[in-house]
Amino acid sequence: MVNRRKLLVRITTALLIGILFYIQFSTLWVEASTVNKGNTIEKHVDITLLIWSALIVGGCIIGTLSYVSWKKYNAEVKLKKEARKDKSVD
């Protein structure tokens, strides 16, 4: 029961952090600028949102894979312990 509660707290915290990052970095900033002279066009690509999205998605994937690996490891250890305790003859 305690492990389930800890997992719920971690998931809730991760969701809140994700929501805060979304709110912080999804706002559209409009800034005044001077008129360009001539036909030059400035191309400005802001990739910070892409980087943050990749980090959040990558972190979720890494967290999920770590959790699944840990559960598999625990199950294998439990099976080995049960196999050692089993002294019955077939």
PDB file of N, CA, C and O in Angstrom:
ATOM      1  N   MET A   1       0.817  -1.184   0.000  1.00  0.00           N
ATOM      2  CA  MET A   1       0.000   0.000   0.000  1.00  0.00           C
ATOM      3  C   MET A   1       0.870   1.261   0.000  1.00  0.00           C
ATOM      4  O   MET A   1       0.538   2.255  -0.646  1.00  0.00           O
ATOM      5  N   VAL A   2       1.976   1.206   0.725  1.00  0.00           N
ATOM      6  CA  VAL A   2       2.866   2.363   0.793  1.00  0.00           C
ATOM      7  C   VAL A   2       3.513   2.602  -0.573  1.00  0.00           C
ATOM      8  O   VAL A   2       3.645   3.749  -0.999  1.00  0.00           O
ATOM      9  N   ASN A   3       3.918   1.528  -1.265  1.00  0.00           N
ATOM     10  CA  ASN A   3       4.540   1.680  -2.583  1.00  0.00           C
ATOM     11  C   ASN A   3       3.568   2.287  -3.578  1.00  0.00           C
ATOM     12  O   ASN A   3       3.961   3.108  -4.407  1.00  0.00           O
ATOM     13  N   ARG A   4       2.309   1.896  -3.506  1.00  0.00           N
ATOM     14  CA  ARG A   4       1.308   2.438  -4.410  1.00  0.00           C
ATOM     15  C   ARG A   4       1.125   3.936  -4.154  1.00  0.00           C
ATOM     16  O   ARG A   4       0.968   4.720  -5.090  1.00  0.00           O
ATOM     17  N   ARG A   5       1.145   4.316  -2.896  1.00  0.00           N
ATOM     18  CA  ARG A   5       0.986   5.730  -2.545  1.00  0.00           C
ATOM     19  C   ARG A   5       2.181   6.543  -3.041  1.00  0.00           C
ATOM     20  O   ARG A   5       2.013   7.644  -3.566  1.00  0.00           O
ATOM     21  N   LYS A   6       3.397   5.993  -2.871  1.00  0.00           N
ATOM     22  CA  LYS A   6       4.591   6.686  -3.359  1.00  0.00           C
ATOM     23  C   LYS A   6       4.536   6.849  -4.869  1.00  0.00           C
ATOM     24  O   LYS A   6       4.897   7.902  -5.393  1.00  0.00           O
ATOM     25  N   LEU A   7       4.084   5.809  -5.576  1.00  0.00           N
ATOM     26  CA  LEU A   7       3.971   5.873  -7.025  1.00  0.00           C
ATOM     27  C   LEU A   7       2.961   6.940  -7.437  1.00  0.00           C
ATOM     28  O   LEU A   7       3.198   7.692  -8.382  1.00  0.00           O
ATOM     29  N   LEU A   8       1.844   7.004  -6.732  1.00  0.00           N
ATOM     30  CA  LEU A   8       0.827   8.015  -7.026  1.00  0.00           C
ATOM     31  C   LEU A   8       1.371   9.425  -6.806  1.00  0.00           C
ATOM     32  O   LEU A   8       1.094  10.331  -7.591  1.00  0.00           O
ATOM     33  N   VAL A   9       2.140   9.604  -5.744  1.00  0.00           N
ATOM     34  CA  VAL A   9       2.730  10.921  -5.472  1.00  0.00           C
ATOM     35  C   VAL A   9       3.727  11.287  -6.566  1.00  0.00           C
ATOM     36  O   VAL A   9       3.753  12.432  -7.016  1.00  0.00           O
ATOM     37  N   ARG A  10       4.537  10.346  -6.994  1.00  0.00           N
ATOM     38  CA  ARG A  10       5.522  10.616  -8.044  1.00  0.00           C
ATOM     39  C   ARG A  10       4.845  10.961  -9.365  1.00  0.00           C
ATOM     40  O   ARG A  10       5.260  11.892 -10.055  1.00  0.00           O
ATOM     41  N   ILE A  11       3.810  10.216  -9.713  1.00  0.00           N
ATOM     42  CA  ILE A  11       3.105  10.484 -10.970  1.00  0.00           C
ATOM     43  C   ILE A  11       2.440  11.855 -10.920  1.00  0.00           C
ATOM     44  O   ILE A  11       2.505  12.615 -11.886  1.00  0.00           O
ATOM     45  N   THR A  12       1.806  12.168  -9.803  1.00  0.00           N
ATOM     46  CA  THR A  12       1.152  13.467  -9.660  1.00  0.00           C
ATOM     47  C   THR A  12       2.165  14.600  -9.749  1.00  0.00           C
ATOM     48  O   THR A  12       1.914  15.612 -10.403  1.00  0.00           O
ATOM     49  N   THR A  13       3.305  14.434  -9.095  1.00  0.00           N
ATOM     50  CA  THR A  13       4.351  15.452  -9.149  1.00  0.00           C
ATOM     51  C   THR A  13       4.861  15.637 -10.575  1.00  0.00           C
ATOM     52  O   THR A  13       5.050  16.765 -11.029  1.00  0.00           O
ATOM     53  N   ALA A  14       5.084  14.523 -11.283  1.00  0.00           N
ATOM     54  CA  ALA A  14       5.558  14.606 -12.666  1.00  0.00           C
ATOM     55  C   ALA A  14       4.545  15.314 -13.551  1.00  0.00           C
ATOM     56  O   ALA A  14       4.921  16.118 -14.403  1.00  0.00           O
ATOM     57  N   LEU A  15       3.261  15.024 -13.356  1.00  0.00           N
ATOM     58  CA  LEU A  15       2.227  15.688 -14.149  1.00  0.00           C
ATOM     59  C   LEU A  15       2.176  17.190 -13.865  1.00  0.00           C
ATOM     60  O   LEU A  15       2.049  17.995 -14.787  1.00  0.00           O
ATOM     61  N   LEU A  16       2.273  17.558 -12.599  1.00  0.00           N
ATOM     62  CA  LEU A  16       2.247  18.977 -12.251  1.00  0.00           C
ATOM     63  C   LEU A  16       3.450  19.718 -12.833  1.00  0.00           C
ATOM     64  O   LEU A  16       3.315  20.836 -13.331  1.00  0.00           O
ATOM     65  N   ILE A  17       4.617  19.098 -12.770  1.00  0.00           N
ATOM     66  CA  ILE A  17       5.813  19.713 -13.354  1.00  0.00           C
ATOM     67  C   ILE A  17       5.644  19.866 -14.865  1.00  0.00           C
ATOM     68  O   ILE A  17       5.996  20.900 -15.431  1.00  0.00           O
ATOM     69  N   GLY A  18       5.104  18.835 -15.514  1.00  0.00           N
ATOM     70  CA  GLY A  18       4.858  18.910 -16.951  1.00  0.00           C
ATOM     71  C   GLY A  18       3.874  20.011 -17.308  1.00  0.00           C
ATOM     72  O   GLY A  18       4.075  20.732 -18.286  1.00  0.00           O
ATOM     73  N   ILE A  19       2.812  20.147 -16.521  1.00  0.00           N
ATOM     74  CA  ILE A  19       1.830  21.203 -16.770  1.00  0.00           C
ATOM     75  C   ILE A  19       2.465  22.574 -16.587  1.00  0.00           C
ATOM     76  O   ILE A  19       2.224  23.482 -17.383  1.00  0.00           O
ATOM     77  N   LEU A  20       3.278  22.728 -15.540  1.00  0.00           N
ATOM     78  CA  LEU A  20       3.942  24.015 -15.318  1.00  0.00           C
ATOM     79  C   LEU A  20       4.898  24.370 -16.457  1.00  0.00           C
ATOM     80  O   LEU A  20       4.949  25.520 -16.893  1.00  0.00           O
ATOM     81  N   PHE A  21       5.653  23.382 -16.936  1.00  0.00           N
ATOM     82  CA  PHE A  21       6.539  23.625 -18.073  1.00  0.00           C
ATOM     83  C   PHE A  21       5.732  24.010 -19.303  1.00  0.00           C
ATOM     84  O   PHE A  21       6.123  24.909 -20.047  1.00  0.00           O
ATOM     85  N   TYR A  22       4.617  23.340 -19.521  1.00  0.00           N
ATOM     86  CA  TYR A  22       3.773  23.655 -20.673  1.00  0.00           C
ATOM     87  C   TYR A  22       3.257  25.086 -20.590  1.00  0.00           C
ATOM     88  O   TYR A  22       3.294  25.826 -21.573  1.00  0.00           O
ATOM     89  N   ILE A  23       2.780  25.466 -19.425  1.00  0.00           N
ATOM     90  CA  ILE A  23       2.260  26.818 -19.258  1.00  0.00           C
ATOM     91  C   ILE A  23       3.371  27.845 -19.435  1.00  0.00           C
ATOM     92  O   ILE A  23       3.175  28.876 -20.078  1.00  0.00           O
ATOM     93  N   GLN A  24       4.526  27.564 -18.867  1.00  0.00           N
ATOM     94  CA  GLN A  24       5.640  28.518 -18.923  1.00  0.00           C
ATOM     95  C   GLN A  24       6.151  28.712 -20.341  1.00  0.00           C
ATOM     96  O   GLN A  24       6.416  29.844 -20.746  1.00  0.00           O
ATOM     97  N   PHE A  25       6.296  27.641 -21.100  1.00  0.00           N
ATOM     98  CA  PHE A  25       6.952  27.727 -22.395  1.00  0.00           C
ATOM     99  C   PHE A  25       5.996  27.742 -23.578  1.00  0.00           C
ATOM    100  O   PHE A  25       6.445  27.842 -24.720  1.00  0.00           O
ATOM    101  N   SER A  26       4.700  27.647 -23.342  1.00  0.00           N
ATOM    102  CA  SER A  26       3.772  27.657 -24.465  1.00  0.00           C
ATOM    103  C   SER A  26       3.199  29.038 -24.719  1.00  0.00           C
ATOM    104  O   SER A  26       2.468  29.229 -25.691  1.00  0.00           O
ATOM    105  N   THR A  27       3.508  29.992 -23.879  1.00  0.00           N
ATOM    106  CA  THR A  27       2.990  31.344 -24.106  1.00  0.00           C
ATOM    107  C   THR A  27       3.659  31.950 -25.319  1.00  0.00           C
ATOM    108  O   THR A  27       4.845  31.732 -25.570  1.00  0.00           O
ATOM    109  N   LEU A  28       2.896  32.703 -26.058  1.00  0.00           N
ATOM    110  CA  LEU A  28       3.403  33.353 -27.268  1.00  0.00           C
ATOM    111  C   LEU A  28       3.860  34.755 -26.913  1.00  0.00           C
ATOM    112  O   LEU A  28       3.074  35.578 -26.443  1.00  0.00           O
ATOM    113  N   TRP A  29       5.120  35.013 -27.139  1.00  0.00           N
ATOM    114  CA  TRP A  29       5.672  36.326 -26.838  1.00  0.00           C
ATOM    115  C   TRP A  29       5.690  37.148 -28.117  1.00  0.00           C
ATOM    116  O   TRP A  29       6.213  36.714 -29.144  1.00  0.00           O
ATOM    117  N   VAL A  30       5.121  38.321 -28.042  1.00  0.00           N
ATOM    118  CA  VAL A  30       5.112  39.236 -29.180  1.00  0.00           C
ATOM    119  C   VAL A  30       5.952  40.444 -28.792  1.00  0.00           C
ATOM    120  O   VAL A  30       5.702  41.094 -27.777  1.00  0.00           O
ATOM    121  N   GLU A  31       6.940  40.729 -29.606  1.00  0.00           N
ATOM    122  CA  GLU A  31       7.831  41.846 -29.320  1.00  0.00           C
ATOM    123  C   GLU A  31       7.842  42.806 -30.499  1.00  0.00           C
ATOM    124  O   GLU A  31       7.772  42.396 -31.657  1.00  0.00           O
ATOM    125  N   ALA A  32       7.929  44.072 -30.186  1.00  0.00           N
ATOM    126  CA  ALA A  32       8.023  45.083 -31.242  1.00  0.00           C
ATOM    127  C   ALA A  32       9.446  45.106 -31.781  1.00  0.00           C
ATOM    128  O   ALA A  32      10.411  44.916 -31.040  1.00  0.00           O
ATOM    129  N   SER A  33       9.557  45.340 -33.067  1.00  0.00           N
ATOM    130  CA  SER A  33      10.888  45.432 -33.660  1.00  0.00           C
ATOM    131  C   SER A  33      10.894  46.544 -34.698  1.00  0.00           C
ATOM    132  O   SER A  33       9.846  47.035 -35.117  1.00  0.00           O
ATOM    133  N   THR A  34      12.088  46.924 -35.097  1.00  0.00           N
ATOM    134  CA  THR A  34      12.205  47.973 -36.104  1.00  0.00           C
ATOM    135  C   THR A  34      11.909  47.393 -37.473  1.00  0.00           C
ATOM    136  O   THR A  34      11.982  46.180 -37.674  1.00  0.00           O
ATOM    137  N   VAL A  35      11.584  48.244 -38.390  1.00  0.00           N
ATOM    138  CA  VAL A  35      11.287  47.825 -39.757  1.00  0.00           C
ATOM    139  C   VAL A  35      12.588  47.418 -40.438  1.00  0.00           C
ATOM    140  O   VAL A  35      13.597  48.115 -40.340  1.00  0.00           O
ATOM    141  N   ASN A  36      12.551  46.276 -41.131  1.00  0.00           N
ATOM    142  CA  ASN A  36      13.731  45.810 -41.860  1.00  0.00           C
ATOM    143  C   ASN A  36      13.991  46.718 -43.063  1.00  0.00           C
ATOM    144  O   ASN A  36      13.060  47.111 -43.766  1.00  0.00           O
ATOM    145  N   LYS A  37      15.242  47.039 -43.286  1.00  0.00           N
ATOM    146  CA  LYS A  37      15.609  47.838 -44.453  1.00  0.00           C
ATOM    147  C   LYS A  37      15.976  46.896 -45.579  1.00  0.00           C
ATOM    148  O   LYS A  37      16.762  45.969 -45.388  1.00  0.00           O
ATOM    149  N   GLY A  38      15.421  47.125 -46.730  1.00  0.00           N
ATOM    150  CA  GLY A  38      15.721  46.279 -47.876  1.00  0.00           C
ATOM    151  C   GLY A  38      14.823  45.049 -47.889  1.00  0.00           C
ATOM    152  O   GLY A  38      13.769  45.022 -47.255  1.00  0.00           O
ATOM    153  N   ASN A  39      15.260  44.035 -48.622  1.00  0.00           N
ATOM    154  CA  ASN A  39      14.474  42.813 -48.785  1.00  0.00           C
ATOM    155  C   ASN A  39      14.965  41.671 -47.910  1.00  0.00           C
ATOM    156  O   ASN A  39      14.623  40.515 -48.159  1.00  0.00           O
ATOM    157  N   THR A  40      15.743  41.965 -46.911  1.00  0.00           N
ATOM    158  CA  THR A  40      16.249  40.894 -46.056  1.00  0.00           C
ATOM    159  C   THR A  40      15.146  40.435 -45.110  1.00  0.00           C
ATOM    160  O   THR A  40      14.433  41.240 -44.510  1.00  0.00           O
ATOM    161  N   ILE A  41      15.035  39.150 -44.999  1.00  0.00           N
ATOM    162  CA  ILE A  41      14.039  38.549 -44.110  1.00  0.00           C
ATOM    163  C   ILE A  41      14.787  37.751 -43.053  1.00  0.00           C
ATOM    164  O   ILE A  41      15.597  36.875 -43.357  1.00  0.00           O
ATOM    165  N   GLU A  42      14.496  38.075 -41.837  1.00  0.00           N
ATOM    166  CA  GLU A  42      15.137  37.345 -40.756  1.00  0.00           C
ATOM    167  C   GLU A  42      14.345  36.075 -40.483  1.00  0.00           C
ATOM    168  O   GLU A  42      13.127  36.106 -40.310  1.00  0.00           O
ATOM    169  N   LYS A  43      15.049  34.979 -40.450  1.00  0.00           N
ATOM    170  CA  LYS A  43      14.401  33.711 -40.113  1.00  0.00           C
ATOM    171  C   LYS A  43      14.878  33.318 -38.726  1.00  0.00           C
ATOM    172  O   LYS A  43      16.045  32.991 -38.509  1.00  0.00           O
ATOM    173  N   HIS A  44      13.967  33.359 -37.827  1.00  0.00           N
ATOM    174  CA  HIS A  44      14.302  33.034 -36.446  1.00  0.00           C
ATOM    175  C   HIS A  44      13.497  31.797 -36.040  1.00  0.00           C
ATOM    176  O   HIS A  44      12.267  31.816 -36.014  1.00  0.00           O
ATOM    177  N   VAL A  45      14.207  30.751 -35.734  1.00  0.00           N
ATOM    178  CA  VAL A  45      13.539  29.524 -35.326  1.00  0.00           C
ATOM    179  C   VAL A  45      13.821  29.309 -33.848  1.00  0.00           C
ATOM    180  O   VAL A  45      14.970  29.162 -33.431  1.00  0.00           O
ATOM    181  N   ASP A  46      12.775  29.295 -33.085  1.00  0.00           N
ATOM    182  CA  ASP A  46      12.907  29.092 -31.650  1.00  0.00           C
ATOM    183  C   ASP A  46      12.662  27.616 -31.353  1.00  0.00           C
ATOM    184  O   ASP A  46      11.528  27.144 -31.436  1.00  0.00           O
ATOM    185  N   ILE A  47      13.706  26.898 -31.013  1.00  0.00           N
ATOM    186  CA  ILE A  47      13.559  25.463 -30.803  1.00  0.00           C
ATOM    187  C   ILE A  47      13.555  25.073 -29.331  1.00  0.00           C
ATOM    188  O   ILE A  47      13.682  23.896 -28.995  1.00  0.00           O
ATOM    189  N   THR A  48      13.411  26.060 -28.461  1.00  0.00           N
ATOM    190  CA  THR A  48      13.415  25.708 -27.047  1.00  0.00           C
ATOM    191  C   THR A  48      12.225  24.822 -26.693  1.00  0.00           C
ATOM    192  O   THR A  48      12.357  23.918 -25.867  1.00  0.00           O
ATOM    193  N   LEU A  49      11.075  25.063 -27.298  1.00  0.00           N
ATOM    194  CA  LEU A  49       9.921  24.209 -27.027  1.00  0.00           C
ATOM    195  C   LEU A  49      10.176  22.780 -27.503  1.00  0.00           C
ATOM    196  O   LEU A  49       9.788  21.817 -26.841  1.00  0.00           O
ATOM    197  N   LEU A  50      10.824  22.654 -28.644  1.00  0.00           N
ATOM    198  CA  LEU A  50      11.151  21.329 -29.159  1.00  0.00           C
ATOM    199  C   LEU A  50      12.101  20.602 -28.213  1.00  0.00           C
ATOM    200  O   LEU A  50      11.939  19.410 -27.950  1.00  0.00           O
ATOM    201  N   ILE A  51      13.086  21.327 -27.709  1.00  0.00           N
ATOM    202  CA  ILE A  51      14.048  20.717 -26.787  1.00  0.00           C
ATOM    203  C   ILE A  51      13.356  20.279 -25.500  1.00  0.00           C
ATOM    204  O   ILE A  51      13.572  19.163 -25.026  1.00  0.00           O
ATOM    205  N   TRP A  52      12.521  21.159 -24.932  1.00  0.00           N
ATOM    206  CA  TRP A  52      11.818  20.797 -23.697  1.00  0.00           C
ATOM    207  C   TRP A  52      10.873  19.624 -23.928  1.00  0.00           C
ATOM    208  O   TRP A  52      10.765  18.741 -23.077  1.00  0.00           O
ATOM    209  N   SER A  53      10.194  19.604 -25.058  1.00  0.00           N
ATOM    210  CA  SER A  53       9.287  18.488 -25.361  1.00  0.00           C
ATOM    211  C   SER A  53      10.066  17.181 -25.467  1.00  0.00           C
ATOM    212  O   SER A  53       9.646  16.151 -24.941  1.00  0.00           O
ATOM    213  N   ALA A  54      11.197  17.236 -26.148  1.00  0.00           N
ATOM    214  CA  ALA A  54      12.020  16.036 -26.287  1.00  0.00           C
ATOM    215  C   ALA A  54      12.526  15.558 -24.928  1.00  0.00           C
ATOM    216  O   ALA A  54      12.557  14.357 -24.661  1.00  0.00           O
ATOM    217  N   LEU A  55      12.922  16.498 -24.072  1.00  0.00           N
ATOM    218  CA  LEU A  55      13.397  16.117 -22.738  1.00  0.00           C
ATOM    219  C   LEU A  55      12.281  15.491 -21.898  1.00  0.00           C
ATOM    220  O   LEU A  55      12.506  14.499 -21.205  1.00  0.00           O
ATOM    221  N   ILE A  56      11.096  16.062 -21.961  1.00  0.00           N
ATOM    222  CA  ILE A  56       9.983  15.526 -21.177  1.00  0.00           C
ATOM    223  C   ILE A  56       9.585  14.147 -21.682  1.00  0.00           C
ATOM    224  O   ILE A  56       9.398  13.224 -20.888  1.00  0.00           O
ATOM    225  N   VAL A  57       9.453  14.000 -23.000  1.00  0.00           N
ATOM    226  CA  VAL A  57       9.075  12.700 -23.567  1.00  0.00           C
ATOM    227  C   VAL A  57      10.173  11.676 -23.305  1.00  0.00           C
ATOM    228  O   VAL A  57       9.887  10.543 -22.918  1.00  0.00           O
ATOM    229  N   GLY A  58      11.424  12.069 -23.515  1.00  0.00           N
ATOM    230  CA  GLY A  58      12.537  11.155 -23.255  1.00  0.00           C
ATOM    231  C   GLY A  58      12.605  10.743 -21.795  1.00  0.00           C
ATOM    232  O   GLY A  58      12.872   9.581 -21.488  1.00  0.00           O
ATOM    233  N   GLY A  59      12.366  11.684 -20.894  1.00  0.00           N
ATOM    234  CA  GLY A  59      12.349  11.365 -19.470  1.00  0.00           C
ATOM    235  C   GLY A  59      11.239  10.396 -19.111  1.00  0.00           C
ATOM    236  O   GLY A  59      11.433   9.491 -18.299  1.00  0.00           O
ATOM    237  N   CYS A  60      10.072  10.587 -19.718  1.00  0.00           N
ATOM    238  CA  CYS A  60       8.961   9.650 -19.470  1.00  0.00           C
ATOM    239  C   CYS A  60       9.300   8.256 -19.977  1.00  0.00           C
ATOM    240  O   CYS A  60       9.009   7.262 -19.312  1.00  0.00           O
ATOM    241  N   ILE A  61       9.905   8.182 -21.138  1.00  0.00           N
ATOM    242  CA  ILE A  61      10.280   6.878 -21.691  1.00  0.00           C
ATOM    243  C   ILE A  61      11.326   6.209 -20.815  1.00  0.00           C
ATOM    244  O   ILE A  61      11.210   5.021 -20.514  1.00  0.00           O
ATOM    245  N   ILE A  62      12.334   6.945 -20.405  1.00  0.00           N
ATOM    246  CA  ILE A  62      13.381   6.386 -19.546  1.00  0.00           C
ATOM    247  C   ILE A  62      12.800   5.943 -18.213  1.00  0.00           C
ATOM    248  O   ILE A  62      13.146   4.874 -17.709  1.00  0.00           O
ATOM    249  N   GLY A  63      11.922   6.753 -17.638  1.00  0.00           N
ATOM    250  CA  GLY A  63      11.272   6.380 -16.376  1.00  0.00           C
ATOM    251  C   GLY A  63      10.445   5.114 -16.502  1.00  0.00           C
ATOM    252  O   GLY A  63      10.484   4.249 -15.626  1.00  0.00           O
ATOM    253  N   THR A  64       9.697   5.005 -17.591  1.00  0.00           N
ATOM    254  CA  THR A  64       8.869   3.821 -17.810  1.00  0.00           C
ATOM    255  C   THR A  64       9.727   2.575 -17.998  1.00  0.00           C
ATOM    256  O   THR A  64       9.444   1.531 -17.410  1.00  0.00           O
ATOM    257  N   LEU A  65      10.761   2.678 -18.805  1.00  0.00           N
ATOM    258  CA  LEU A  65      11.639   1.521 -19.025  1.00  0.00           C
ATOM    259  C   LEU A  65      12.364   1.110 -17.743  1.00  0.00           C
ATOM    260  O   LEU A  65      12.556  -0.079 -17.492  1.00  0.00           O
ATOM    261  N   SER A  66      12.759   2.076 -16.946  1.00  0.00           N
ATOM    262  CA  SER A  66      13.410   1.761 -15.670  1.00  0.00           C
ATOM    263  C   SER A  66      12.451   1.042 -14.732  1.00  0.00           C
ATOM    264  O   SER A  66      12.824   0.070 -14.076  1.00  0.00           O
ATOM    265  N   TYR A  67      11.212   1.525 -14.672  1.00  0.00           N
ATOM    266  CA  TYR A  67      10.211   0.899 -13.808  1.00  0.00           C
ATOM    267  C   TYR A  67       9.929  -0.542 -14.241  1.00  0.00           C
ATOM    268  O   TYR A  67       9.868  -1.442 -13.404  1.00  0.00           O
ATOM    269  N   VAL A  68       9.760  -0.756 -15.527  1.00  0.00           N
ATOM    270  CA  VAL A  68       9.477  -2.105 -16.032  1.00  0.00           C
ATOM    271  C   VAL A  68      10.659  -3.030 -15.781  1.00  0.00           C
ATOM    272  O   VAL A  68      10.472  -4.186 -15.403  1.00  0.00           O
ATOM    273  N   SER A  69      11.866  -2.535 -15.987  1.00  0.00           N
ATOM    274  CA  SER A  69      13.059  -3.355 -15.739  1.00  0.00           C
ATOM    275  C   SER A  69      13.168  -3.729 -14.269  1.00  0.00           C
ATOM    276  O   SER A  69      13.509  -4.865 -13.940  1.00  0.00           O
ATOM    277  N   TRP A  70      12.881  -2.783 -13.388  1.00  0.00           N
ATOM    278  CA  TRP A  70      12.939  -3.049 -11.953  1.00  0.00           C
ATOM    279  C   TRP A  70      11.904  -4.090 -11.550  1.00  0.00           C
ATOM    280  O   TRP A  70      12.206  -4.980 -10.755  1.00  0.00           O
ATOM    281  N   LYS A  71      10.696  -3.994 -12.081  1.00  0.00           N
ATOM    282  CA  LYS A  71       9.650  -4.972 -11.777  1.00  0.00           C
ATOM    283  C   LYS A  71      10.049  -6.355 -12.293  1.00  0.00           C
ATOM    284  O   LYS A  71       9.819  -7.352 -11.608  1.00  0.00           O
ATOM    285  N   LYS A  72      10.633  -6.432 -13.467  1.00  0.00           N
ATOM    286  CA  LYS A  72      11.066  -7.714 -14.026  1.00  0.00           C
ATOM    287  C   LYS A  72      12.176  -8.317 -13.158  1.00  0.00           C
ATOM    288  O   LYS A  72      12.167  -9.514 -12.874  1.00  0.00           O
ATOM    289  N   TYR A  73      13.120  -7.487 -12.745  1.00  0.00           N
ATOM    290  CA  TYR A  73      14.208  -7.960 -11.897  1.00  0.00           C
ATOM    291  C   TYR A  73      13.664  -8.512 -10.580  1.00  0.00           C
ATOM    292  O   TYR A  73      14.088  -9.578 -10.133  1.00  0.00           O
ATOM    293  N   ASN A  74      12.731  -7.794  -9.959  1.00  0.00           N
ATOM    294  CA  ASN A  74      12.142  -8.269  -8.701  1.00  0.00           C
ATOM    295  C   ASN A  74      11.410  -9.592  -8.888  1.00  0.00           C
ATOM    296  O   ASN A  74      11.487 -10.472  -8.030  1.00  0.00           O
ATOM    297  N   ALA A  75      10.698  -9.737 -10.006  1.00  0.00           N
ATOM    298  CA  ALA A  75       9.982 -10.980 -10.270  1.00  0.00           C
ATOM    299  C   ALA A  75      10.956 -12.145 -10.460  1.00  0.00           C
ATOM    300  O   ALA A  75      10.696 -13.250  -9.984  1.00  0.00           O
ATOM    301  N   GLU A  76      12.065 -11.909 -11.147  1.00  0.00           N
ATOM    302  CA  GLU A  76      13.055 -12.972 -11.342  1.00  0.00           C
ATOM    303  C   GLU A  76      13.701 -13.380 -10.024  1.00  0.00           C
ATOM    304  O   GLU A  76      13.928 -14.567  -9.789  1.00  0.00           O
ATOM    305  N   VAL A  77      13.998 -12.416  -9.169  1.00  0.00           N
ATOM    306  CA  VAL A  77      14.578 -12.718  -7.857  1.00  0.00           C
ATOM    307  C   VAL A  77      13.588 -13.525  -7.031  1.00  0.00           C
ATOM    308  O   VAL A  77      13.978 -14.478  -6.356  1.00  0.00           O
ATOM    309  N   LYS A  78      12.333 -13.163  -7.076  1.00  0.00           N
ATOM    310  CA  LYS A  78      11.298 -13.875  -6.328  1.00  0.00           C
ATOM    311  C   LYS A  78      11.169 -15.316  -6.829  1.00  0.00           C
ATOM    312  O   LYS A  78      11.023 -16.236  -6.024  1.00  0.00           O
ATOM    313  N   LEU A  79      11.221 -15.521  -8.148  1.00  0.00           N
ATOM    314  CA  LEU A  79      11.151 -16.878  -8.695  1.00  0.00           C
ATOM    315  C   LEU A  79      12.353 -17.718  -8.259  1.00  0.00           C
ATOM    316  O   LEU A  79      12.206 -18.903  -7.956  1.00  0.00           O
ATOM    317  N   LYS A  80      13.524 -17.118  -8.227  1.00  0.00           N
ATOM    318  CA  LYS A  80      14.716 -17.854  -7.789  1.00  0.00           C
ATOM    319  C   LYS A  80      14.610 -18.251  -6.325  1.00  0.00           C
ATOM    320  O   LYS A  80      15.008 -19.354  -5.953  1.00  0.00           O
ATOM    321  N   LYS A  81      14.075 -17.359  -5.488  1.00  0.00           N
ATOM    322  CA  LYS A  81      13.901 -17.682  -4.075  1.00  0.00           C
ATOM    323  C   LYS A  81      12.891 -18.810  -3.892  1.00  0.00           C
ATOM    324  O   LYS A  81      13.092 -19.703  -3.069  1.00  0.00           O
ATOM    325  N   GLU A  82      11.810 -18.767  -4.657  1.00  0.00           N
ATOM    326  CA  GLU A  82      10.800 -19.818  -4.562  1.00  0.00           C
ATOM    327  C   GLU A  82      11.353 -21.154  -5.050  1.00  0.00           C
ATOM    328  O   GLU A  82      11.007 -22.207  -4.516  1.00  0.00           O
ATOM    329  N   ALA A  83      12.212 -21.108  -6.065  1.00  0.00           N
ATOM    330  CA  ALA A  83      12.803 -22.337  -6.586  1.00  0.00           C
ATOM    331  C   ALA A  83      13.743 -22.955  -5.552  1.00  0.00           C
ATOM    332  O   ALA A  83      13.820 -24.180  -5.461  1.00  0.00           O
ATOM    333  N   ARG A  84      14.447 -22.157  -4.783  1.00  0.00           N
ATOM    334  CA  ARG A  84      15.341 -22.674  -3.744  1.00  0.00           C
ATOM    335  C   ARG A  84      14.557 -23.283  -2.597  1.00  0.00           C
ATOM    336  O   ARG A  84      14.976 -24.284  -2.016  1.00  0.00           O
ATOM    337  N   LYS A  85      13.417 -22.683  -2.267  1.00  0.00           N
ATOM    338  CA  LYS A  85      12.611 -23.188  -1.149  1.00  0.00           C
ATOM    339  C   LYS A  85      11.889 -24.469  -1.512  1.00  0.00           C
ATOM    340  O   LYS A  85      11.575 -25.274  -0.635  1.00  0.00           O
ATOM    341  N   ASP A  86      11.622 -24.670  -2.794  1.00  0.00           N
ATOM    342  CA  ASP A  86      10.869 -25.855  -3.225  1.00  0.00           C
ATOM    343  C   ASP A  86      11.771 -27.077  -3.169  1.00  0.00           C
ATOM    344  O   ASP A  86      12.675 -27.229  -3.990  1.00  0.00           O
ATOM    345  N   LYS A  87      11.518 -27.956  -2.188  1.00  0.00           N
ATOM    346  CA  LYS A  87      12.339 -29.153  -2.019  1.00  0.00           C
ATOM    347  C   LYS A  87      11.533 -30.416  -2.326  1.00  0.00           C
ATOM    348  O   LYS A  87      11.963 -31.526  -2.014  1.00  0.00           O
ATOM    349  N   SER A  88      10.361 -30.237  -2.938  1.00  0.00           N
ATOM    350  CA  SER A  88       9.526 -31.397  -3.255  1.00  0.00           C
ATOM    351  C   SER A  88      10.132 -32.200  -4.406  1.00  0.00           C
ATOM    352  O   SER A  88      10.868 -31.674  -5.241  1.00  0.00           O
ATOM    353  N   VAL A  89       9.801 -33.471  -4.418  1.00  0.00           N
ATOM    354  CA  VAL A  89      10.285 -34.366  -5.470  1.00  0.00           C
ATOM    355  C   VAL A  89       9.118 -34.627  -6.421  1.00  0.00           C
ATOM    356  O   VAL A  89       8.005 -34.934  -5.995  1.00  0.00           O
ATOM    357  N   ASP A  90       9.395 -34.501  -7.690  1.00  0.00           N
ATOM    358  CA  ASP A  90       8.332 -34.708  -8.676  1.00  0.00           C
ATOM    359  C   ASP A  90       8.073 -36.171  -8.895  1.00  0.00           C
ATOM    360  O   ASP A  90       7.210 -36.533  -9.694  1.00  0.00           O
TER     361      ASP A  90
END
